[in-house]
Amino acid sequence: MKKRKTVEIAYLISAANQFLANSPDSQKGERIGFFLAVSAALHESGNYRGFSYIEGKGIVRNAGPDGSHVFPDESRRQILL
């Protein structure tokens, strides 16, 4: 029987957040897929704590004509620890 490999949750979240924040704009589809895969793993392990949009990239607060928030790129998310 093969040994199970494990990874520290904090490392996984940190690596995911680096990619979600810093990948090129052209990789929007990859960011969405990566976010969904990491979120599913966190849910399955009982470690999911939610997410927030990255200020200035994923959300611009009070920028709409009626003072609403604007979401220029909803794939720019940060997974919470």
N, C-alpha and C positions, 0 to 999 in steps of 0.2 A: 504494500500500500504506500502511495506517495504521501509525503508530508504536506500538510496544508501550509501555504505561505500566507502570511498576514502583513498588513501594513498599518502603521500608526494612523489613526483617524485624523489627527491634527496635520500630519504631513500630506495626506490625501486632499484635505480641504485647502491647505496652503497652495499646493500645486495646481489645484483646480482654479482657485481664485487668481493666481498669477496668469493662467491661460485666459480666463474670462475677461480679465482687465486689460491684458497687454497684447492679445493676438490682433493681427491686422483686421481692418474693417471688412475685408473681403471674406473672412472666415466666419461670418454670422451663422451659417448652417452648422458648422463644426462646433461653435460655442453652444448652440442649442442642444445638439446631440450629446456633447460632453457633459453639459449641465444635467440633462435627463439621466444619463448613465450613472454619474456620481450620486445624484439625488436618490436614485433607485437603490444603489448600494447602501447609502446611509439609512434610508428607510428600512431596508431589510435587516440591517444590523442594530436598529433602534437608536441611531445616532443623528437622525435628521433634526435640525433645529430651525429650519427655515432659510430664507434668503432675503436680500434687499437689492434694489437696483443701485448701481454705482452712480453716485452723484456726479452730474456733469456729462456722463457718457450714456448711462441708461435712463436717467431721469433728470429733468431740469425743473425744479420746483417753481411753482407760481409763474410760469413763462407763457401760459396760454392766454388768449385774449380776455378770458373771464377769470384769470388768476389761477386756473387749473394747472396741474402738472403736465408736462410734455414728456413723452417717452420716445426719444429719437432712435434708440436701439435697445429693444427689450431683451436682447441677448446679453447685454452688459450687466451681469448680476454678480453678487458676492454671496457665497454660501456662508451661513453663520455657524460659529463654533458653539 
